[in-house]
Structures are given as C-alpha cells and as structure tokens.
Amino acid sequence: MRLSISHETAYHYEDPVRASIQYLRLTPHDSERQQVLSWQLDLPRPVRAQLDPFGNILHVLTLDEPHDSVIIGARGQVDIDELREAEHEHQSALPFLRFTRLTEADEALRAFAGQQCRQRRDRTGLIDLMHGLNQHMTYTPGATDVATSAAQAFAGGCGVCQDHTHTFLACARSLGIPARFVSGYLYRENSAALASHAWAEAWLDNAWYSFDVTHQLVRPERHLKLAVGLDYLDACPVRGMRRGGAGEQMHAKVLQQ
C-alpha cells in the first residue's frame, strides 16, 4: 500500500508569543515494514534533523522573535508492506520495560493483565489483553487529556487511542514484556482518509509486534509509523513550549492525497 500524506498543524495566539520551541517527530524512517519514497517538512525556518534516544527522527524548531502563529507542515509518500506482521531491530528492548508516570500499573491494571493473560506471555495472550481492554474502555473523545495516566483512564472506563495504548503498555510491562508507544497515521478504508493515531508494540520472539487496542488490529497493514517511546510524551508528533501567547488555538488536518 502506498500512502501519500499531507499533514498540517497550525497554532494561532490572541497575544504574540515572545519565543517558542517545538519538538517535531513528524518524519518516518525506513524499516522492514515501510519504505519512505519522499518526505519533507514545511517549517518557518530551516531545521536540521537529528536522532533522539529512541532512534526517532527529530527536528527542533526554535523561534526567538515574537510571533502570533506557527504553521508546521509535513508531506510525502511511503510504501507499506501489508503482509509483514513483525519488525526486527538491533537495539535492546529492555528499556521498554520501564514504567513512566503515564504508564504506571496500579493494582487494578496488574490484576486485569493477569486475568486476561494468565500464564501466557505470548502473542495470543496479548491479543486477549487487547480485546479485553477494548471492551473495558469505551472510545470517548474528550473524556481524557494528555496528562491522564493509564490507571486513571482504566478506572474511568473510557478514553481515546492514547489511553488505550498507555493501558496496554502498563499491563504488558507488568507481565515482564517490553512494550512501547507508537505514534503515526492510520488509513481507514471506510472513510478513505488518514488520521493521526497511536498504538502499541510488544517485544515477542525477538521482534516487535503491533497491538492496536482502539481498532483491535494485530497486523499493522494500514499503519504508518512516525515515532516510538516509553509513552505519548516521547513519541507525540508535535510537542513544545512557549513564553507568552495567551489564547492558543491549535488546528490539525491530515489528508490522503
């Protein structure tokens, strides 16, 4: 499958921002499952690419002069191998056993993981965990925010793809299985459109396998990966800070060209 993508994120402020910095993980890289044919960022100024500790392609956009808007664009073409179910990497998976504030497993999550997987530490066990989390947590936009932890979302019984992913990571890590957060795009055939999305990967049999709790998918045939991390904060496409700039408004759109 070939995906042609145009992604724009625009920030507008009622009062000028004195200075801002944006960490951009908006550039995919080649892997066993995806091949980047072309890609470019459209930014207010040229920015050099670098690699973050997780191997993601990172651009740091710094604006030191006053501004009342920031427009960030990304576009390109990527081929997806729809038949590949797992990806191999040389980097150790052990760092992805570490809990974070957003993925800490409380007693309820540990008990749920044990009930779903029992003694299994394989793909079938994690598939049952994925389905169980989907049934327990209703997809509800606006019920949570970026600071909501896995334990909080699980206790509330609702959330969005970010919360589904965090709870899966908390459960998998509580079972001793390395698991990581993935950000990217999902192609939805029913709407013929792309959407920003989040899902999980777990390290099994020396490879990374995908688990999309929101859509209950275990083969990432319609997923384009941008970045990975311990949680949302490590892998989100755009994350930044600013001085000044009250009344922020953010608009994002993703198009399949």
Secondary structure, DSSP 4 states (H G I P E B T S, - for coil): -EEEEEEEEEEEEEEEEEEEEEEEEEE----SSEEEEEEEEE-SS----EE-TTS-EEEEEEE-S-EEEEEEEEEEEEEE-TT--EE--SS-SGGGG---TTT---HHHHHHHHHHHTT--SHHHHHHHHHHHHHHSEE-TTS--TT--HHHHHHHTEE-HHHHHHHHHHHHHHTT--EEEEEEEEEETTTTEEEEEEEEEEEETTEEEEEBTTTTBSS-TTEEEEEEESSHHHH-SEEEEEEE--S-EEEEEEEE-
